[in-house]
């Protein structure tokens, strides 16, 4: 796949994701998605049981600030010391910091209160969009992109996608199960994170191509 096609796909996904977030934001602002949220919450919490609650608490914790920082630090060390790819390190940091700034800013803009239907955990800040969902998509998404480039086998790449997808989806579901987020918060978090991730990757790919052409002419 040539660079122009890669960039087109990246920016198309970025635009569609931003549009998707805009739709979610509009529906939330007009309180037009409460029925959908309520039905999904009821369905997911219908599986409540002691074992499931423990598992969901674990995944919710994994998607929290401290584990994300720890995983990010390990990834930074790996990229810097092992792979010695400085540009990939910059991309990783830009995606993680950018996603964090995005969800924190948007929470303050929308001021959406947490659901109070059946809460199994307590959280004090605003609900929309979900920080856990945003950061999970950004973290595991950028790791998938970077590691994919260093995995040659189809099995390895397939397992990478399955693991990343599983972590992203399960962390999001855990927040709904615990009653601290509406499903629309989770979906919006995925959308805004996908927007930023693909936007950053598009610029990264363009930068790498320019560096490659520059090295050829030197």
ABEGO torsion letter per residue (X at the ends): XBAAAAAAAAAAAAAAAAAAAAAAAAAAAAGAAAAAAAAAAAAAAAABBAAAAAAAAAAAAAABAAAAAAAAAAAAAAAAAAAGBAAAAAAAAAAAAAAAAAAAAAAAAAGBBBBAABBABBBABBAOBBAAAAAAAAAAAAAAAAAAAABABAAAAAAAAAAAAAAAAAAAAAAAAAGABBAAAAAAAAAAAAAAAAAAAAAAAAAAAAAAAAAAAX
